[in-house]
Amino acid sequence: EGGGVGGQTAKLRAKFLYRIWEWAGRHNLVGFDVNPWVDAVKVKVEKTRREPFTTAEVGKILSEVPMMEWARLTAWIAAYTGARIDSVRHLCWEDIDWQKSQIRFRRSKTTPYRIPMAAKLREKLEPLRKESGPVVEELLTYTPPYCSRHFREKCEAMGIANACFHRFRHTANTRLIEMGVSREHAIRLLHHKSISANDIYDHAETVEMAAVVEKLDYSVV
């Protein structure tokens, strides 16, 4: 918790260190017979259930003063795209097609993908527009634990508990369903990792998806 990562992430890192230690042992680079990470990789970690933000909570995050501007901008992008934080971290200005009003996320769990840009997000980004470079430079300057901790602490100050950027992904999905968007279109917009999603990408029309992304309208903002 203090490092800003969840149990599953911590276990994944422990597995990585366990494998490094095993490799070092096979090459006689360490002097211990027992891998110190062996117990860590055996720990069972319950999958964390992240609840979506309420519309009122999104309104607070996107508009209230305590948040640093880079964190607020990250929240805007995440809320209106449902993108994972790693995708937002590597989003560059040259990935935004202003003429077509589309955003291309070059980093994802599967393949790069492109989605329409919501009108409200465009209004937020256009005054900040640059020719190139990262859209949220601080996400690359600061460490991921620091970014997560800052966001969580500022949200706690506003009365929003257990906040993390990934909750915007759950929020976007919930909002789309609430607004009557089909599961297939929600999957396509959020670029879920599934074989069926890859089929949908080939058949959904751009105009149709532009209408879908406008459903991410947090009316209190």
C-alpha positions in Angstrom: 0.0 0.0 0.0 2.8 2.4 0.9 4.4 1.8 -2.4 1.2 2.6 -4.3 0.7 -0.9 -5.8 -1.9 -3.5 -5.2 -1.5 -7.1 -4.0 -1.6 -8.6 -7.5 1.1 -6.1 -8.8 3.3 -6.9 -5.7 3.0 -10.6 -6.3 3.9 -10.2 -10.0 7.0 -8.2 -9.0 7.9 -10.9 -6.5 7.6 -13.6 -9.2 9.9 -11.5 -11.4 12.5 -11.2 -8.5 12.1 -14.9 -7.8 13.0 -15.8 -11.4 16.0 -13.4 -11.4 17.3 -15.1 -8.2 16.8 -18.5 -9.7 18.8 -17.5 -12.7 21.5 -15.9 -10.6 21.7 -19.1 -8.5 22.2 -21.3 -11.6 25.1 -19.1 -12.6 26.7 -19.0 -9.1 26.1 -15.3 -8.8 24.5 -15.6 -5.3 25.7 -17.4 -2.2 22.4 -18.5 -0.8 20.8 -22.0 -1.4 17.3 -20.9 -0.7 15.6 -18.3 -2.8 14.4 -15.5 -0.5 11.4 -14.8 -2.7 10.0 -18.4 -2.5 7.4 -17.6 0.2 6.3 -14.3 -1.5 5.3 -16.1 -4.7 3.2 -18.6 -2.7 1.0 -15.9 -1.1 -2.6 -16.0 -2.4 -3.8 -12.6 -3.3 -7.5 -11.9 -3.7 -8.5 -10.0 -6.8 -9.2 -6.4 -6.0 -12.7 -5.3 -7.0 -12.5 -1.7 -8.0 -15.9 0.1 -7.9 -16.7 2.7 -10.5 -16.7 6.4 -9.4 -20.1 8.0 -9.1 -21.0 10.8 -11.4 -20.7 13.2 -8.5 -17.2 11.9 -7.7 -16.0 12.3 -11.3 -17.3 15.9 -11.2 -15.3 16.6 -8.1 -12.1 15.1 -9.5 -12.4 16.9 -12.8 -13.2 20.3 -11.4 -12.1 20.9 -7.8 -8.9 22.8 -6.8 -6.8 20.3 -4.7 -5.7 18.2 -7.6 -2.5 19.1 -9.4 -3.1 19.9 -13.0 -1.3 17.0 -14.5 -3.3 14.6 -12.4 -6.5 16.3 -13.3 -5.6 16.1 -17.0 -4.9 12.4 -16.6 -8.3 12.0 -15.0 -10.0 13.9 -17.9 -8.4 11.6 -20.5 -9.1 8.4 -18.5 -12.7 9.4 -17.8 -13.6 10.3 -21.4 -11.7 7.4 -23.0 -11.7 4.6 -20.4 -8.1 4.0 -21.3 -5.6 2.3 -19.0 -3.2 4.5 -17.2 -0.2 3.0 -19.2 -2.0 4.0 -22.4 -2.5 7.6 -21.1 1.1 7.7 -19.9 2.4 7.1 -23.5 -0.1 9.3 -25.3 1.6 12.0 -27.3 0.2 15.0 -29.1 1.0 13.5 -32.4 -1.3 10.7 -31.6 -4.3 13.0 -31.7 -5.9 13.5 -35.1 -7.6 16.9 -34.7 -9.1 16.9 -38.2 -10.9 13.5 -37.6 -11.2 14.1 -33.8 -9.7 10.8 -32.9 -7.1 9.6 -30.4 -4.7 6.8 -31.0 -3.3 4.9 -28.0 0.0 3.4 -29.0 0.4 1.4 -25.8 -2.2 -1.2 -24.7 -2.3 -4.8 -23.4 -2.9 -6.0 -26.9 -2.4 -3.7 -29.9 -2.4 0.1 -30.6 -6.0 1.3 -31.1 -7.9 4.4 -32.2 -11.1 5.8 -30.8 -13.2 9.0 -31.4 -12.5 11.9 -29.1 -15.4 13.1 -27.0 -16.4 16.7 -27.6 -15.8 17.7 -23.9 -12.4 16.1 -23.9 -11.5 18.0 -27.1 -12.5 21.2 -25.4 -10.2 20.4 -22.5 -7.2 19.4 -24.7 -7.3 21.9 -27.5 -6.1 25.0 -25.5 -3.1 22.8 -24.4 -2.4 21.6 -27.9 1.3 21.1 -28.9 3.0 19.7 -32.1 4.6 16.8 -30.3 5.7 15.3 -27.0 3.7 13.6 -24.2 0.3 14.9 -23.5 0.9 14.4 -19.7 4.6 14.8 -19.4 4.6 14.3 -15.6 3.4 10.7 -16.0 6.8 10.0 -17.5 8.7 12.3 -15.2 7.3 11.0 -11.9 7.3 7.4 -10.8 4.1 5.4 -11.2 3.9 4.9 -7.4 4.2 8.7 -6.8 1.5 9.4 -9.4 -0.9 6.9 -7.8 -0.2 8.1 -4.3 -0.7 11.8 -5.2 -4.0 11.0 -6.9 -5.2 8.8 -4.1 -4.3 11.4 -1.4 -5.9 14.3 -3.2 -9.1 12.3 -3.8 -9.2 11.4 -0.1 -9.0 15.1 0.7 -12.2 15.5 -1.3 -13.9 12.6 0.5 -13.3 10.0 -2.2 -11.9 6.8 -0.8 -9.8 4.1 -2.5 -9.3 6.2 -5.6 -7.0 5.1 -8.5 -6.8 6.0 -12.1 -7.9 2.5 -13.2 -11.3 3.1 -11.6 -12.1 5.4 -14.5 -12.0 2.4 -16.8 -14.7 0.7 -14.7 -16.5 4.0 -14.5 -16.5 4.4 -18.3 -17.8 0.9 -18.8 -20.6 1.3 -16.2 -21.5 4.7 -17.7 -21.8 3.3 -21.2 -24.0 0.4 -20.0 -26.2 2.8 -18.0 -26.6 4.9 -21.1 -27.9 2.0 -23.2 -24.7 1.2 -25.1 -24.4 -2.4 -26.2 -21.8 -4.6 -24.6 -20.1 -5.0 -28.0 -19.7 -1.3 -28.5 -18.4 -0.8 -24.9 -15.9 -3.6 -25.5 -14.7 -1.9 -28.6 -14.4 1.5 -27.1 -12.5 0.3 -24.1 -10.3 -2.1 -26.2 -10.8 -5.0 -23.9 -8.4 -7.9 -24.3 -10.6 -10.6 -26.0 -10.8 -12.5 -29.3 -14.4 -11.3 -29.8 -13.3 -7.7 -29.5 -10.9 -8.0 -32.4 -13.8 -9.1 -34.6 -15.9 -6.1 -33.5 -13.2 -3.7 -34.5 -13.5 -4.6 -38.1 -17.2 -4.1 -38.4 -18.2 -1.1 -36.2 -18.6 2.1 -38.1 -16.6 5.3 -37.1 -19.7 7.4 -37.0 -21.4 4.9 -34.8 -18.5 4.9 -32.4 -18.4 8.7 -32.3 -22.0 8.6 -31.0 -21.0 6.0 -28.4 -18.1 8.0 -27.0 -20.4 11.0 -26.4 -22.3 8.8 -24.0 -19.4 9.4 -21.6 -21.0 12.7 -20.5 -20.6 13.3 -16.8 -23.4 15.8 -16.5 -22.3 17.4 -13.2 -19.0 18.5 -14.7 
